[in-house]
């Protein structure tokens, strides 16, 4: 069929079942429709809602510093049976308390209360690692130690 726009005649071919506008004057409609429908995609929604800044104790940062509040022990997941040594840390940036796993044998002996520690992510993007149920990120102590953290 033919369509006349601003004095110009366009010959249009209609396709059955396309259900979207076509032609020169439909760019805004297509753009707005695509912008709204992108939110149905899980990966797009994950990347653009800013949720990592709300639930992540480190606020989307790779590292965060804090102060050691106390020493704690975590029971490992089945089928393992052990007491994993860790810390309770108060983050400086937002005053959130997190539980921290301290790796290596005897490293907990070098950390005291009110010591300053540095936290970093474990590598699984917010998921627990290994048989430690509370660890989804880890800490890097100022000199030697790597530790894992979780919200308490």
N, C-alpha and C positions, 0 to 999 in steps of 0.2 A: 504494500500500500504506500501511498505518498503522504508526506507531511511537509507543511510549509512553515518555516521559522524565519522571522525577520526578512522576509522577501526571498528566501532561498528555498527551493523545493528539494526535499530529500526523498529518495526512493528507498524504502525500508523493507527488509525481508523479515517477516515474523517467524520465529521458531516456536514450536509447541513445547511447553513445559520448561522454558528457561527461567521464568519468574524473576527476572531482574531487568532494570531499565537499561536501555541501549541508546547509543547515539551521542551527539556532540554535547548536549546539555545535561548529561546525567552524572557528571564527575562528582559533584558534591554529594549526591544521593549514594553513589557507590562507596565513596570515601567514608561517609558517616556510618553506613551499614557495616562496613568492614571493621571500623574502629570499635563499634559496639559488640560485634560478634567475636572479636579476638578474645574477649574476657571469658568465653566458654572454653578456651584452650587452657588446660591445667598448667602447662609450663609457662605460658604467657602470664597467667594470673600469679603464679608463684614468683616470677621475676619482677613484677610491677606493683604488688600490693604493699611492699615495705614491711612484710611480716617478720623478717629476720631481725629488724631493729626492735620489735616489740617483745618477742619471746626470748631472744638470745641475750644472756646476761652480759656478753661482751659488746652488745649493740652493733653487730655486723663487723667489728674490727677483728684483725687477725690475732692481736695480742692485747692483754689487759693486765694491769698491775693491781696488787691487793696486799692485804695484811693478814698474816696467819692468826686465826682466832683460837684454834685448838687442834689436837690430833684425834683422829677417829679411825675405826677399822671397818672395812666392808666385807661382807660374806660374798664369795664368788658364786657364779651361777652353776647349776647342775651341768654335767656330772662331776665337776671339780668341787673340792672341799678345802677351803683355805680362808684365812683372814687377810685381806689385802689392806696394807697400811696406807693411810691418807691423812688429809688435812681438811679443816674447815677454813675457808678464806673469805674475807670481806673485801669486795672490789672497791677501789677508790673512786671510780668514775660515777657509780650509781648506787653505792651502798647495798648491793645485793650479796647475799651469802651463797657461796657455792662449795660443793664437796670436791676435793681434789685428790687424785691418786698419785702417789709418789713411787716411781719405778726404782729398780735396782735394789740390791740387798743392802740394808743398813743406811740408806740415804736419809731416812726419816730422823736419824740420830743427829744430823747436822742442822736440822731446822727447829727453831724454838718459837714460842708464842711471840707475837708482835714483830716477827721478821717480815721483811718486804719480799714478795714473790711476784713472778711474772707468768701469766697464763698464755697459752696458745692453743690452736685447734688440733684435734687428733687426726684429721684427714678423712673422716667419713661423713662430713657435712651434717653434723648435728645428731649422729646416731651413736649408740654405745659401741664400744670396741672390746673384743675379747670376752672374758668371763667376768668383767667388772661391771655390775649392773648400773652404776651411777655415773659412769664416765662417758662423756661424748665430746669433750675437748680436753686438752692437756695444758699443763703449765711448764714454762721454762724458768727455772730459778736463776737468779742473777749470774751464777757461774756454771754449775754443772748439771743441775737436775731438770728432767722433763717430768711434768705431771699432768694428770687428766682431771677435768672438772665436770661438775654437773650441778644443776640448780637444786637447792634443798628447800 
